[in-house]
Amino acid sequence: MDLLKKNEKYIDRLIDMSLKEDIGDGDVTTDIIIPQTAVLKGVFKAKGAGIICGLPLVKKVFAKIDKNVKISFKKRDGDKVKNGDIIAIITGHARAILMGERLALNLLQRLSGVATSANMFQSIVRPYGVTILDTRKTTPMLRVLEKYAVKTGGASNHRMGLYDMVLIKDNHIDFIDIEKAVMECRRFIPKGMKIEVEVHNLEFLEKAIKARPDIIMLDNMDYEMMDKAFARLKETHCDAKVEISGGVNMNSIREIAKRKPDYISLGAITHSAQALDISLTLHK
């Protein structure tokens, strides 16, 4: 089940709150100027190249305002677009379209930007057999949508939150030995839940190897230390998956991917994604 279906009730509430935030007690400008019976036709058009994401949400936005608004989609989520491509055509009561256009565009532009960012990074590392992962560095309350956009762009999701995966970081180890921490977690977590340990240096890597987690994250290491870490993992026949994180950007990702970790995680695909430029042009 994809993220949108799994979280349908949450997304419905999110759109309701977003419409309330924008419309409040009513669109005073539209209610005064636009006749109640007026009808509009609009065209959603790409003004740049990227990956489209968020079309089911556009449909939900307008359906909540006026079920008679009709949208004909010319693209699907995951499709590539270029400048000038028509994404969708909308027709219906002018007041409904004008009230919903900003939220619809905000969601479509934001999620398409994240999908485009994810696609760019994943395309670079694909020849090396590496999987790009997102992080929890997402817009508050939009995590489900942004992680859906990451998958739409061809990358993959790390943990959704603090509840669906164990990630033992340096701040945790101030309280407990790493081997004991992994052992304690295995006692209590559900079957199938992964345990990951974050390491910052070679000394801590040795402790992580002995703890036998499912995933070892090499965090904020320079290339020399990465190479030594990979060599040590090979020497010890460690069967944990390897993730690299920290300081990953468009300039460094190819060099990191050459080390062939299983995963590269980076917050930039969500927190620094540039919204895809999309317009909605309306006509009587």
Rosetta silent file (secondary structure, phi, psi, omega in degrees, C-alpha in Angstrom):
SEQUENCE: MDLLKKNEKYIDRLIDMSLKEDIGDGDVTTDIIIPQTAVLKGVFKAKGAGIICGLPLVKKVFAKIDKNVKISFKKRDGDKVKNGDIIAIITGHARAILMGERLALNLLQRLSGVATSANMFQSIVRPYGVTILDTRKTTPMLRVLEKYAVKTGGASNHRMGLYDMVLIKDNHIDFIDIEKAVMECRRFIPKGMKIEVEVHNLEFLEKAIKARPDIIMLDNMDYEMMDKAFARLKETHCDAKVEISGGVNMNSIREIAKRKPDYISLGAITHSAQALDISLTLHK
SCORE:     score description
SCORE:     0.000 S_00000001
   1 L     0.000  129.377 -177.778    0.000    0.000    0.000 S_00000001
   2 L   -76.914  169.199 -173.305    1.499    3.344   -0.967 S_00000001
   3 H   -62.360  -33.398 -178.795    1.922    6.215    1.472 S_00000001
   4 H   -68.374  -44.345  179.806   -1.079    8.174    0.179 S_00000001
   5 H   -68.790  -41.922 -178.591   -3.545    5.315    0.630 S_00000001
   6 H   -62.348  -31.909 -175.241   -2.065    4.272    3.957 S_00000001
   7 L  -114.914   30.531 -173.508   -2.387    7.816    5.312 S_00000001
   8 H   -59.072  -43.316 -178.529   -5.560    8.901    3.525 S_00000001
   9 H   -65.403  -42.014  178.335   -7.403   10.077    6.655 S_00000001
  10 H   -62.122  -44.200 -179.136   -4.420   12.091    7.839 S_00000001
  11 H   -64.801  -38.133  176.867   -4.026   13.711    4.409 S_00000001
  12 H   -60.609  -44.153  178.892   -7.727   14.589    4.312 S_00000001
  13 H   -65.503  -39.321  179.776   -7.405   16.367    7.666 S_00000001
  14 H   -61.342  -43.855  178.947   -4.237   18.094    6.494 S_00000001
  15 H   -67.670  -39.575  177.041   -5.974   19.472    3.401 S_00000001
  16 H   -58.838  -45.532 -179.777   -8.980   20.546    5.482 S_00000001
  17 H   -66.976  -36.662 -179.371   -6.700   22.483    7.839 S_00000001
  18 H   -68.485  -38.733  176.878   -4.746   23.982    4.958 S_00000001
  19 H   -66.927  -40.543  177.954   -7.917   25.206    3.259 S_00000001
  20 H   -62.758  -40.559  178.861   -9.127   26.666    6.550 S_00000001
  21 H   -59.020  -40.340 -174.576   -5.773   28.413    6.986 S_00000001
  22 H   -87.155  -41.212 -173.943   -6.051   30.044    3.564 S_00000001
  23 H   -90.050  -34.643 -178.895   -9.780   30.661    3.146 S_00000001
  24 L    59.100 -125.063  179.781  -10.816   31.302    6.748 S_00000001
  25 L   -85.584   -1.936  178.220  -14.365   32.678    6.726 S_00000001
  26 L   145.585  156.086  177.468  -14.313   33.158    2.971 S_00000001
  27 L   -83.705   94.557 -172.087  -12.444   34.602   -0.016 S_00000001
  28 H   -62.737  -36.634 -179.204  -13.559   38.224    0.323 S_00000001
  29 H   -65.512  -52.189 -177.600  -12.076   39.316   -2.998 S_00000001
  30 H   -64.773  -42.314 -177.441  -13.625   36.526   -5.065 S_00000001
  31 H   -62.429  -30.791 -179.855  -16.985   36.666   -3.260 S_00000001
  32 H   -82.885  -41.141 -170.126  -17.329   40.373   -4.075 S_00000001
  33 H   -90.136  -38.269 -170.506  -15.977   40.425   -7.621 S_00000001
  34 L   -95.419  125.350  176.982  -16.847   37.060   -9.203 S_00000001
  35 L   -59.053  146.160 -176.164  -20.502   36.176  -10.004 S_00000001
  36 L   -61.939  -29.017 -177.203  -21.710   33.043   -8.286 S_00000001
  37 L   -93.846   -1.300 -176.388  -22.530   31.366  -11.621 S_00000001
  38 L   -63.717  143.931 -179.129  -19.275   32.248  -13.387 S_00000001
  39 E  -121.827  142.003  178.565  -17.324   29.368  -14.891 S_00000001
  40 E  -125.829  155.614  169.454  -13.576   29.143  -15.564 S_00000001
  41 E  -122.855  135.494 -178.377  -11.235   26.902  -17.487 S_00000001
  42 E  -133.529  154.956  179.576   -7.635   26.615  -16.383 S_00000001
  43 E  -124.623  121.761  171.187   -4.431   24.991  -17.555 S_00000001
  44 E   -84.485  125.664 -174.956   -1.699   23.704  -15.232 S_00000001
  45 E  -135.949  138.092  176.456    1.566   24.042  -17.122 S_00000001
  46 E   -74.822  137.191  176.396    5.185   23.230  -16.309 S_00000001
  47 L  -114.934   17.616  177.303    7.577   26.171  -16.516 S_00000001
  48 L  -167.090  172.242 -179.221   10.681   24.073  -15.986 S_00000001
  49 L   -89.653  140.858  178.570   11.971   20.509  -16.280 S_00000001
  50 E   174.322 -164.962  179.787   11.348   18.011  -13.504 S_00000001
  51 E  -111.526  128.066 -178.863    9.288   15.146  -12.091 S_00000001
  52 L   -79.571  136.841  176.655    5.588   15.691  -11.417 S_00000001
  53 L  -153.972  136.100  175.731    4.237   14.745   -7.996 S_00000001
  54 L   114.640    5.936 -176.896    1.074   15.632   -6.087 S_00000001
  55 H   -62.486  -38.146  175.775   -1.704   15.309   -8.673 S_00000001
  56 H   -60.768  -29.639  179.471   -3.960   13.181   -6.400 S_00000001
  57 H   -74.981  -36.393  174.685   -3.734   15.990   -3.833 S_00000001
  58 H   -57.898  -44.738  179.110   -4.727   18.605   -6.400 S_00000001
  59 H   -61.440  -42.526 -179.757   -7.842   16.540   -7.082 S_00000001
  60 H   -64.041  -40.796 -177.954   -8.605   16.286   -3.359 S_00000001
  61 H   -57.987  -51.804 -176.253   -8.248   20.043   -2.825 S_00000001
  62 H   -72.540  -31.637  178.403  -10.833   20.999   -5.420 S_00000001
  63 H   -64.791  -31.909  179.484  -13.174   18.118   -4.543 S_00000001
  64 H   -72.939  -26.199  179.668  -13.402   19.435   -0.982 S_00000001
  65 H   -86.989  -44.276 -177.502  -14.421   22.878   -2.248 S_00000001
  66 L  -157.444  111.340 -177.198  -16.759   21.857   -5.077 S_00000001
  67 L   -66.891  -13.212 -179.177  -17.320   18.276   -6.228 S_00000001
  68 L   -86.030   -8.747  175.513  -18.459   19.556   -9.629 S_00000001
  69 L   -66.829  132.239 -177.637  -15.009   20.898  -10.526 S_00000001
  70 E  -112.598  135.567  178.787  -13.566   18.645  -13.225 S_00000001
  71 E  -126.207  127.064  175.542   -9.856   17.981  -13.757 S_00000001
  72 E  -108.402  111.039 -177.073   -8.406   16.209  -16.769 S_00000001
  73 E   -85.618  129.825  177.127   -4.851   15.061  -16.044 S_00000001
  74 L   -99.289  -12.014  177.336   -2.413   14.959  -18.948 S_00000001
  75 L  -131.287  162.094  174.811    0.423   13.696  -16.761 S_00000001
  76 L  -119.487  158.843  175.958    0.732   11.230  -13.890 S_00000001
  77 L   -56.483  132.256 -178.689    2.829   11.354  -10.737 S_00000001
  78 L   100.061  -13.080  178.645    6.343   10.278  -11.646 S_00000001
  79 L   -73.108  145.022  172.744    6.181   11.604  -15.215 S_00000001
  80 E   -84.047  140.483  176.991    8.990   13.792  -16.491 S_00000001
  81 E  -129.590  159.470  174.214    7.985   17.222  -17.784 S_00000001
  82 L  -128.098  170.456 -179.102    9.741   20.040  -19.573 S_00000001
  83 L   -54.242  126.201  177.581    8.998   23.731  -19.915 S_00000001
  84 L    99.012  -13.246 -179.621    5.637   24.241  -21.604 S_00000001
  85 L   -67.308  136.136  175.586    4.165   20.784  -20.964 S_00000001
  86 E   -82.740  128.450 -177.682    0.490   20.768  -20.007 S_00000001
  87 E   -97.150  -40.913 -178.515   -0.041   18.883  -16.757 S_00000001
  88 E  -161.756  158.375  174.806   -3.800   19.180  -16.300 S_00000001
  89 E  -123.211  132.003 -177.152   -6.895   21.072  -17.438 S_00000001
  90 E  -122.267  139.530  176.295   -9.484   22.212  -14.904 S_00000001
  91 E  -138.026  146.485  177.968  -13.043   23.477  -15.440 S_00000001
  92 E   158.141 -169.804 -179.657  -15.753   24.508  -13.012 S_00000001
  93 E   -60.102  133.024 -174.699  -17.214   27.298  -10.940 S_00000001
  94 H   -59.627  -40.972 -177.539  -14.845   30.247  -10.856 S_00000001
  95 H   -61.801  -41.809 -179.316  -15.193   30.806   -7.120 S_00000001
  96 H   -65.166  -44.059 -178.132  -14.204   27.206   -6.310 S_00000001
  97 H   -66.289  -41.911 -179.176  -11.189   27.249   -8.602 S_00000001
  98 H   -67.497  -32.255  178.475   -9.966   30.590   -7.315 S_00000001
  99 H   -73.248  -30.270 -175.195  -10.285   29.462   -3.699 S_00000001
 100 H   -98.319  -10.636 -171.215   -8.345   26.251   -4.270 S_00000001
 101 H   -61.909  -40.909 -175.370   -5.674   27.335   -6.740 S_00000001
 102 H   -67.587  -46.172  179.305   -3.031   28.455   -4.229 S_00000001
 103 H   -63.950  -42.564  179.628   -3.137   25.347   -2.046 S_00000001
 104 H   -59.539  -45.690  179.765   -3.206   23.104   -5.119 S_00000001
 105 H   -68.407  -40.633  179.111   -0.181   24.860   -6.619 S_00000001
 106 H   -57.283  -46.584 -179.405    1.704   24.963   -3.315 S_00000001
 107 H   -67.267  -45.310 -177.256    1.378   21.200   -2.905 S_00000001
 108 H   -65.070  -43.102 -179.469    2.086   20.412   -6.549 S_00000001
 109 H   -68.806  -44.086 -178.559    5.131   22.672   -6.770 S_00000001
 110 H   -63.434  -50.673 -175.793    6.599   21.571   -3.437 S_00000001
 111 H   -70.152  -34.630  175.879    6.182   17.838   -3.992 S_00000001
 112 H   -66.144  -34.534  176.372    7.321   18.013   -7.605 S_00000001
 113 H   -64.841  -42.867  178.407   10.431   19.821   -6.389 S_00000001
 114 H   -65.879  -43.788  178.979   11.190   17.063   -3.874 S_00000001
 115 H   -61.628  -39.515  179.082   10.551   14.352   -6.482 S_00000001
 116 H   -65.934  -42.628  178.013   12.849   16.143   -8.924 S_00000001
 117 H   -62.300  -46.630  179.261   15.586   16.462   -6.297 S_00000001
 118 H   -60.888  -41.072 -179.369   15.308   12.784   -5.352 S_00000001
 119 H   -64.771  -39.838  179.505   15.439   11.781   -9.006 S_00000001
 120 H   -61.596  -47.646 -179.011   18.578   13.835   -9.654 S_00000001
 121 H   -67.708  -43.137 -178.981   20.513   12.236   -6.795 S_00000001
 122 H   -64.410  -36.089  179.455   19.285    8.711   -7.512 S_00000001
 123 H   -63.226  -36.154 -179.188   20.210    9.043  -11.194 S_00000001
 124 H   -68.026  -40.411 -173.479   23.795    9.918  -10.261 S_00000001
 125 H   -91.965   -9.883 -176.211   24.322    6.905   -7.983 S_00000001
 126 H   -54.765  -41.922  179.901   22.350    4.323   -9.968 S_00000001
 127 H   -61.134  -18.810 -178.123   25.394    3.083  -11.964 S_00000001
 128 H   -97.788    1.729  179.465   27.080    2.198   -8.655 S_00000001
 129 L    71.309   27.481 -177.069   24.138    0.172   -7.318 S_00000001
 130 L  -102.213  144.235  177.219   23.526    2.610   -4.464 S_00000001
 131 E  -104.150  129.103  175.020   20.125    3.532   -3.015 S_00000001
 132 E   -84.089  132.379  177.102   19.369    7.126   -2.024 S_00000001
 133 E  -117.090  146.511  171.858   17.480    7.520    1.257 S_00000001
 134 L   -83.569 -172.103  178.571   15.692   10.537    2.673 S_00000001
 135 L  -136.227 -169.795  175.123   15.823   11.594    6.346 S_00000001
 136 L   -88.730    8.310  178.373   13.518   13.078    8.989 S_00000001
 137 L   -82.536   72.490 -176.207   14.567   16.585    7.871 S_00000001
 138 L  -120.888  167.451  176.649   11.138   17.295    6.442 S_00000001
 139 L   -69.647  127.334  179.825    8.593   20.116    6.666 S_00000001
 140 L   -50.098  132.847  179.181    6.568   19.694    9.884 S_00000001
 141 L    76.990   -9.453 -179.951    3.236   17.959    9.180 S_00000001
 142 L  -108.522   12.869 -174.016    4.202   17.281    5.540 S_00000001
 143 H   -58.822  -45.946 -179.591    6.493   14.304    6.148 S_00000001
 144 H   -57.696  -44.189 -177.898    4.147   11.725    4.654 S_00000001
 145 H   -68.884  -41.714 -178.464    3.717   13.818    1.510 S_00000001
 146 H   -70.165  -34.869  176.315    7.415   14.634    1.126 S_00000001
 147 H   -71.438  -32.414  172.444    8.426   11.009    1.630 S_00000001
 148 H   -62.818  -40.666  179.132    5.826   10.039   -0.975 S_00000001
 149 H   -64.981  -37.935  177.263    7.478   12.553   -3.305 S_00000001
 150 H   -58.522  -46.610  179.768   10.901   11.009   -2.623 S_00000001
 151 H   -67.367  -36.957  177.737    9.605    7.612   -3.730 S_00000001
 152 H   -61.063  -34.577  179.450    7.853    9.157   -6.719 S_00000001
 153 L   -78.553   -5.208  175.750   11.227   10.553   -7.762 S_00000001
 154 L   102.851   -2.931  175.577   12.803    7.106   -7.663 S_00000001
 155 L   -92.903 -171.128 -175.168   14.658    7.249   -4.329 S_00000001
 156 E  -128.865  166.988 -178.177   13.688    5.417   -1.119 S_00000001
 157 L   -97.739  137.207  166.949   12.542    6.194    2.392 S_00000001
 158 L   -81.716 -158.320  179.997   14.568    5.896    5.580 S_00000001
 159 L   -62.653  147.548  178.847   12.572    5.581    8.803 S_00000001
 160 L   -74.489  -37.422 -179.486    9.302    7.481    8.881 S_00000001
 161 L  -159.642 -160.192 -179.115    9.785    8.614   12.464 S_00000001
 162 L   -77.558   -6.139 -169.633   11.200    7.622   15.819 S_00000001
 163 L  -101.283  -13.365 -170.413    8.772    4.721   16.078 S_00000001
 164 L  -115.817    8.788  176.868    9.515    2.421   13.125 S_00000001
 165 L  -165.266  145.741  175.057   13.271    1.819   13.312 S_00000001
 166 E   -90.233  125.696  174.145   16.045    1.830   15.930 S_00000001
 167 E  -129.973  104.897 -176.641   18.808    4.329   15.178 S_00000001
 168 E   -89.968  117.429 -176.655   21.434    4.448   17.908 S_00000001
 169 L  -109.889  175.122 -176.975   23.386    7.714   17.748 S_00000001
 170 H   -60.148  -34.678  179.731   26.310    9.102   19.710 S_00000001
 171 H   -65.753  -28.079  176.466   23.992   10.921   22.116 S_00000001
 172 H   -72.208  -36.361 -173.278   22.401    7.595   23.052 S_00000001
 173 H   -72.026  -12.366  173.280   25.753    5.958   23.750 S_00000001
 174 L   -63.166  -19.190 -174.013   26.472    8.480   26.495 S_00000001
 175 L  -106.537  -18.478 -173.755   24.004    6.437   28.537 S_00000001
 176 L  -156.630  149.711  176.063   24.779    2.831   27.588 S_00000001
 177 L   -64.739  144.028 -173.655   27.453    0.617   25.981 S_00000001
 178 H   -62.635  -42.272  179.879   26.793    0.051   22.265 S_00000001
 179 H   -64.024  -41.743  178.748   26.762   -3.767   22.457 S_00000001
 180 H   -67.164  -36.508  179.709   24.384   -3.680   25.386 S_00000001
 181 H   -61.856  -46.671  179.432   22.224   -1.090   23.613 S_00000001
 182 H   -63.567  -42.933 -179.735   21.779   -3.296   20.528 S_00000001
 183 H   -61.874  -43.346  179.821   21.072   -6.340   22.703 S_00000001
 184 H   -65.114  -40.760  179.253   18.472   -4.466   24.753 S_00000001
 185 H   -63.006  -41.590 -179.595   16.763   -3.139   21.634 S_00000001
 186 H   -63.415  -26.733  179.323   16.532   -6.625   20.120 S_00000001
 187 H   -67.961  -31.625 -168.082   14.745   -7.801   23.258 S_00000001
 188 H  -112.470  -23.352 -175.568   11.918   -5.326   22.912 S_00000001
 189 L   -76.774  155.277  177.337   11.422   -4.308   19.267 S_00000001
 190 L   -63.888  154.408  177.889    8.953   -6.095   16.982 S_00000001
 191 L   -60.934  133.058  178.941   10.266   -8.829   14.723 S_00000001
 192 L    96.721  -16.769  178.032   11.583   -7.388   11.479 S_00000001
 193 L   -72.953  133.150 -175.713   12.339   -3.913   12.818 S_00000001
 194 L   -83.095  151.904  173.696   15.871   -2.856   11.832 S_00000001
 195 E  -119.000  127.468  178.942   18.613   -1.628   14.141 S_00000001
 196 E  -122.211  142.252  177.569   21.112    0.922   12.846 S_00000001
 197 E  -121.274  130.993  179.482   24.185    2.291   14.594 S_00000001
 198 E   -93.138  128.725  178.980   25.756    5.625   13.689 S_00000001
 199 E  -125.161  144.850 -176.757   29.571    5.811   13.852 S_00000001
 200 L  -114.247  -13.068 -178.450   31.850    8.842   13.504 S_00000001
 201 L  -151.238  172.846 -175.189   35.312    7.289   13.778 S_00000001
 202 H   -71.695  -30.609  178.283   37.188    4.019   13.414 S_00000001
 203 H   -63.834  -45.415 -179.649   37.325    3.375   17.148 S_00000001
 204 H   -72.434  -27.505  176.238   33.560    3.442   17.426 S_00000001
 205 H   -58.581  -42.087  179.455   33.293    1.374   14.221 S_00000001
 206 H   -57.959  -42.694  179.462   35.014   -1.516   16.038 S_00000001
 207 H   -66.102  -39.212  179.911   32.370   -1.378   18.766 S_00000001
 208 H   -65.730  -39.665  179.299   29.568   -1.239   16.191 S_00000001
 209 H   -60.711  -42.413 -179.650   30.949   -4.291   14.353 S_00000001
 210 H   -67.580  -30.290 -178.040   30.932   -6.292   17.592 S_00000001
 211 H   -74.241  -20.927  176.764   27.361   -5.179   18.334 S_00000001
 212 L    57.777   56.004  173.892   26.155   -6.693   15.008 S_00000001
 213 L   -76.305  173.781  177.286   23.412   -4.219   14.036 S_00000001
 214 L   -76.053  -34.119 -176.960   21.525   -4.533   10.750 S_00000001
 215 E  -136.688  138.613  172.130   22.967   -1.282    9.380 S_00000001
 216 E  -114.605  124.985  178.702   26.098    0.719   10.173 S_00000001
 217 E  -100.192  122.698  173.111   26.016    4.401    9.250 S_00000001
 218 E   -90.745  108.228 -170.052   29.328    6.105    8.512 S_00000001
 219 E  -107.786  126.859  174.795   28.504    9.668    9.469 S_00000001
 220 L    54.725   41.225  176.170   30.479   12.770    8.461 S_00000001
 221 L   -96.383  145.921  172.377   33.637   10.858    7.536 S_00000001
 222 L   -78.946  172.324 -173.345   36.177   12.146    5.031 S_00000001
 223 H   -61.999  -38.573 -179.066   37.112    9.937    2.075 S_00000001
 224 H   -62.773  -44.578 -179.678   40.254    8.559    3.734 S_00000001
 225 H   -69.048  -36.502  175.696   38.368    7.468    6.826 S_00000001
 226 H   -56.711  -47.462 -177.554   35.570    6.002    4.691 S_00000001
 227 H   -62.237  -40.310  177.800   38.085    3.852    2.837 S_00000001
 228 H   -66.204  -37.655  179.291   39.603    2.611    6.086 S_00000001
 229 H   -65.290  -45.408  178.803   36.134    1.848    7.431 S_00000001
 230 H   -62.592  -39.807  178.599   35.190   -0.158    4.338 S_00000001
 231 H   -61.665  -42.823 -179.788   38.469   -2.059    4.524 S_00000001
 232 H   -67.482  -38.944  177.915   37.827   -2.930    8.182 S_00000001
 233 H   -62.596  -38.027  178.413   34.262   -4.035    7.466 S_00000001
 234 H   -69.257  -42.382 -179.943   35.580   -6.350    4.774 S_00000001
 235 H   -59.746  -39.176 -175.250   38.334   -7.737    7.027 S_00000001
 236 L   -88.844   -0.160 -178.659   35.851   -8.607    9.763 S_00000001
 237 L    56.231   36.123  179.381   33.322  -10.093    7.312 S_00000001
 238 L   -66.396  128.440 -177.036   30.717   -7.790    8.779 S_00000001
 239 L   -97.590    8.217  177.768   27.342   -8.531    7.180 S_00000001
 240 L   -70.500  146.009  171.448   25.676   -5.245    8.174 S_00000001
 241 E   -68.335  152.864 -177.832   24.441   -2.969    5.408 S_00000001
 242 E  -116.213  128.349  176.853   26.455    0.231    5.093 S_00000001
 243 E  -118.397  139.862  174.899   24.935    3.700    4.932 S_00000001
 244 E  -115.067  135.539 -178.572   26.869    6.929    4.403 S_00000001
 245 E  -147.657  163.469  176.685   25.484   10.231    5.632 S_00000001
 246 L    92.565  119.269  177.200   26.616   13.739    6.515 S_00000001
 247 L    71.324   19.412 -179.429   28.008   16.371    4.171 S_00000001
 248 L   -85.791  128.130  176.962   26.413   14.767    1.122 S_00000001
 249 L  -149.641 -175.669 -176.505   25.645   17.162   -1.722 S_00000001
 250 L   -64.102  -26.212 -179.929   25.695   17.352   -5.503 S_00000001
 251 L   -79.528  -28.249 -173.515   29.458   17.931   -5.484 S_00000001
 252 L  -105.093  -15.474 -166.980   30.342   14.971   -3.283 S_00000001
 253 H   -66.071  -36.031 -179.421   27.757   12.320   -4.009 S_00000001
 254 H   -66.387  -41.714  179.233   29.436   10.683   -7.004 S_00000001
 255 H   -64.022  -37.744  177.483   32.732   10.300   -5.134 S_00000001
 256 H   -67.684  -43.404 -178.347   30.874    8.779   -2.183 S_00000001
 257 H   -61.697  -28.589  179.159   28.905    6.442   -4.446 S_00000001
 258 L   -62.088  -23.427  176.529   32.173    5.092   -5.902 S_00000001
 259 L   -74.932  -11.218  177.981   32.782    3.437   -2.506 S_00000001
 260 L    57.514   53.307  169.263   29.605    1.424   -3.206 S_00000001
 261 L   -70.497  168.591  175.313   27.793    1.661    0.124 S_00000001
 262 L   -72.487  -39.398 -176.098   24.326    0.139    0.226 S_00000001
 263 E  -136.027  150.650  165.130   22.731    3.493    1.003 S_00000001
 264 E  -126.093  122.521  179.293   23.463    7.207    0.940 S_00000001
 265 E  -109.534  141.656  178.802   21.115    9.314    3.045 S_00000001
 266 L  -153.593  138.522  179.740   20.791   13.057    2.799 S_00000001
 267 L   -76.411  -17.903 -174.046   18.396   15.668    4.109 S_00000001
 268 H   -60.832  -29.789 -176.810   18.909   17.942    1.109 S_00000001
 269 H   -66.932  -19.121  174.973   16.402   16.089   -1.065 S_00000001
 270 H  -109.561  -54.693 -172.210   13.637   17.325    1.221 S_00000001
 271 H   -72.346  -20.646 -178.445   14.809   20.344    3.226 S_00000001
 272 L  -118.757   13.705 -179.954   16.616   22.050    0.338 S_00000001
 273 L   -67.977  134.588  177.203   14.526   20.981   -2.648 S_00000001
 274 L   -86.995  129.124  179.701   13.605   23.850   -4.962 S_00000001
 275 L   -57.749  138.201  176.595    9.914   23.960   -5.858 S_00000001
 276 L   -74.984  132.110 -177.861    9.193   23.099   -9.468 S_00000001
 277 L   -73.737  115.073 -179.200    7.815   26.135  -11.295 S_00000001
 278 E  -134.968  134.194 -179.947    4.224   25.340  -12.326 S_00000001
 279 E  -111.644  157.320  170.043    1.576   27.845  -13.422 S_00000001
 280 E  -126.079  108.046 -179.974   -2.214   27.792  -13.499 S_00000001
 281 E  -100.042  127.240 -175.475   -3.588   30.080  -16.193 S_00000001
 282 E  -110.663  145.801  178.075   -7.349   30.751  -15.999 S_00000001
 283 E  -138.447  150.807  174.884   -9.782   31.890  -18.708 S_00000001
 284 L   -65.379    0.000    0.000  -13.506   32.646  -18.776 S_00000001
